[in-house]
Amino acid sequence: MVKKFQDHSVLLTISEKKIEKFILSLILIQLAIDAISGFFSLYLNFTSSLSLLYKIVILLVCLIYILGRGGMASYLMLAILSYGLILLITNLFQGASLIPTDFSEYVKLITPIIIFLSVSSFKYIDPKRYIVKVVLFSSLVILINICMSLIGIGTSSYGSYGMKGFFYAANALSGVICIIAAWAFTIAIEKGRAVYVLSCFLFLLMAVAIGTKSGILAVGLLSFLLPVILRKISTGSVYYLMITSGLLLISLYYYDIIINSAIIERLVYFYDTGGLTRAILSDRNEFMDALFPYFLGLSPIDLLFGVGYSGLYHFPKPLTELDPIDIIMMFGIFTMLLYASFLFFILIKIFRLKRKFSNSINIRNLSTNAILVSIILIGMSTIAGHILFNGMTTIFWGLALSLPFWQKNYSINKRVK
């Protein structure tokens, strides 16, 4: 009897390990699939659904994994899916033609939660080694796409400037850069100052090449804040001085090129015509000012549960491109409160885990990383948009949120063995 139980336990372990490997393999190459999908769309003259189908596969496998394991996570997932169904039924009163779009946007919105609920229970694969693979592979994919744009293949981020290769959305790519840079910086800090400074320079270069304000600001903040938070203030200050001194020297050398670049011209134009607010938000505040009065004039039910895409098309402009505002208008104030509460709950759990396992450098660093990345991503979504409604970014965000718990499970499982 004991032997049969042990054999069953071994088979279950092998099966779970294979599922973990499969899900993580799918997540690892998702950025490459996005680029390939963009190539098909751009050069083969047809709209490629490869990227969408691939993300659906990732989410379906994760859902099957969550529901198959049972427990609180499965009940929570069923509640989230049921709530989504209620929202879709409510949005039917605005018109049925865009219900598939509403469903798609809701799935994008809950993607980090699906990834979190699945990956946070992993325990057989080494998370630190996996993240190194993600950083190296994803950085290579992004660099190849930037190089493609440099030689005239692919697309630009904004008209005549910004290099994003075959990727569709520059802001979403900036969100990905933010997450990958945070992982890279966390790994590099442990390797020494030279490796850290080199990685900061590389990711700042990629952010500047892509050309979004939010991406450059996010990587710049991470390069300063992570060493300050993960180490001591004095050590972080040394890193910061080294980085800023190097960037200052480069900026002085290439002053004429930088000051006459398209991104600076765009910022100056927005500042001259609308002040600091327009320079930061690029007219998105005007979109919000135009749309929000229409939204506030809706019925109490529509205010609570939104009007979906069909309802938004009755407004002067469908979206503000400020993600929190778009969530409120599309899915309602109540949905936004639920979403914000759930994210806050996850971040509190991560903070408590960090305090409980303060002696584990891996859990501590990954927890700090997840909290800081989440704050920056929410900030990016507020000023630039295309973050919370983009699967390319939200899959990696869900992974970042789950890493501290995955690391804890892996460490405990390793000790038990």
DOPAMI-896290 format. One record per residue (C-alpha): x, y, z. Coordinates in pm, whole numbers, plus 50000, padded with zeros to 5 digits. Example, Ala and Ser with C-alpha at 12.3 -4.5 7.8 and 13.67 -1.06 7.14 Angstrom:
512304955050780
513674989450714
//
This chain:
500005000050000
502815024050097
504735015449780
501645022249564
501155055849735
504825064849679
504615054649310
501485076049268
503235105349439
506245102249205
503995101248896
502075131649020
505335150549074
506555141948722
503205152448575
503155185848761
506755192748664
505935186948297
502955210648317
505135237248481
507775233348208
505135235347936
503545267448070
506925283748131
508135274147780
505055290547630
505665322547830
509385322647744
508905326247368
505745347747363
507705379147266
509175361346963
505665350246861
504485386546882
507335397446652
506655369146404
502945378046405
503875414446334
506095403446045
503255383245889
500905412845922
503385438045782
505025419245496
502655391245396
499685415045362
497265397445593
496165403245951
497895376646154
496035361446450
499075341146552
499885363046854
496275363046976
495885325346934
499185319347112
498125340347413
494775321947421
496685288847441
498815302047732
495755314047922
493725282347855
496555260047978
496915281948288
493145280648350
493095242648318
496035241048561
494305263848816
490935246248799
492595211848798
494505219049120
491355229949301
491485249449626
490925286649685
492645297049359
490155276949151
487145292249333
488585326949289
489165320448919
485595308348873
484335339749050
486415362148819
485135344148508
481535345448634
481855382748700
483145387348344
480055369448215
477825393248415
479655423048261
479145409347909
475425403947974
475175439648106
477015452947798
474545434947568
472095463247635
474545486947461
474645464747149
475795429547066
478095437446773
481165444946987
480665418947263
483625398347130
485795429547171
484505434147528
485345397747602
488835402047456
489505433647663
488265416947982
490555387147924
493515410847872
492605428448196
492555396348403
495615381048231
498075390348512
495665374848764
495435342248563
499225340348531
499655348648901
497165322449023
498895295348817
502625303248834
502625313649203
501965277049294
504925263549092
507645245749289
509685222249070
511525245748832
514235269648956
512695304648913
516015322748918
517455302248631
514225306348437
514255344248471
517815345548338
516565326948028
513615351047989
515875381648019
518425368747768
515915355847513
513535385647533
516385411047519
517745393547210
514305394847041
513915432047119
517465440247002
516925421446674
513725441246612
515475474346688
518255464746445
515635456246182
514225491346213
517735505846190
518225490145847
514765500645728
512835468545797
509845469846028
508045500346164
508795531346370
507145539846701
505955574946609
506065586246250
509715592546170
511325581746497
511405552746740
512415517246646
510085488446729
510705464446443
507755440946393
506055448446724
502675465546702
502495488447010
505485508747127
503975516347471
503305479347535
506875471447431
508065498047677
506095480147949
507875447747860
511235465747866
510405478648214
509715443548350
512685426948180
515005455348284
513925451048648
514775413848634
518055420848456
519065447748708
518195424949001
520415397548857
523185421848759
523425437549107
524575403849241
527245401648968
528975434349060
529055470948962
530525466848614
527815442048507
525125463848663
526265495648488
526565476948156
523035462848187
521665497448277
523335512547972
521995485047744
518385488147862
518445526147860
519755524047504
516895500547408
514325523447576
515695554047394
515725534647065
512035525447106
511415562147180
508555563347434
508705587847724
507245562447965
509785535447869
512795558547910
511485571548243
510695536348371
514155522248293
515795553648434
513855550548760
514615513548791
518345518848731
518415542349031
515795528049267
516615490849254
520195493349385
519075518649647
516295495649773
518045461949732
521335473249882
522215502250109
521745538750021
525475544549994
525975515649750
522975526249545
524325561649532
527645549049395
525845530149119
523655559949047
526595583949026
528425560448791
525415556948563
524455593648560
528065604548508
528405581248210
525095592548061
526035629048117
529305624647930
527525607047642
524825634047638
527435661747622
529295644347340
526125639147136
524395671347251
523555684346902
522115651046788
520005647047105
518665682647115
517595680746750
516135645646774
512495638846691
511565628747045
512905661547190
511155681546917
507885663446998
508245670347372
509075706947310
506085710647075
503675695647328
505155717047608
504955749247405
501355742747300
499965727947623
502465730347905
503835702248121
500535682948130
500415679647751
504135671147734
503575642047977
500135629747864
500335637847489
496725650647467
495275621147661
494045644947930
492015662747659
490525629247554
489495623347917
488055658447953
485985652947638
484675618347732
484205618548108
481195642548114
479375618247880
480195589448113
479025607848426
475665613948256
474975576348229
472585555848441
473745542048783
474015506648638
476225518748352
478355538648595
478885507548809
479405481848530
480455502948230
479115505047877
481525482447686
482965490847346
479495494647193
478645521847443
481975539347400
481345543747029
478505567447115
481125590647270
483185616447071
486235593347099
486055556647202
489065556147437
491085580947643
494195558347620
494585562647997
494095526848114
492435532848456
489935557148299
489235532948012
488615504748262
486065526548442
484265536548122
484355502047963
483675480248270
482505504748536
483575519648865
482795487749059
485035467048830
487865492048872
487515490149251
487575451949241
490595451849009
492515477149221
491615458549542
492835425349404
496155440349290
496545457549626
495845424249801
498545406849594
501085434449666
500295432650041
500835394850030
504165400149854
505215426050113
504335402350399
506205374050229
509245396550198
509155404250571
508545367850669
511455354950456
513785384750508
516745360950544
516245347650190
517955371449947
516135356249648
512635360449794
513505394949926
514865407149591
512045392149383
509445407249619
511025441749594
511185437349218
507485427849190
506285457049404
508455483049228
507595470448878
503865470648961
504005506749084
505895518048773
503595498848535
500495513748695
502135547948659
502905540748292
499335529248230
498065561748380
500155585248166
500675564947848
498085537247828
498265504347633
499705486047937
496815469848128
495025460747802
497985444347629
498685407247667
502345411147576
502895432147892
500375416548128
501695380848088
505135392348205
503555413448480
501685382948611
504975363948605
506695391648804
503935390949068
504145353149104
507945350249130
508315355949510
505765328249586
507255305049324
510715310749478
509345302949826
507705270649703
510845260149517
513075266349821
510765246550053
510415217949802
514195216849758
514745214250136
512155186450167
513985166049903
//
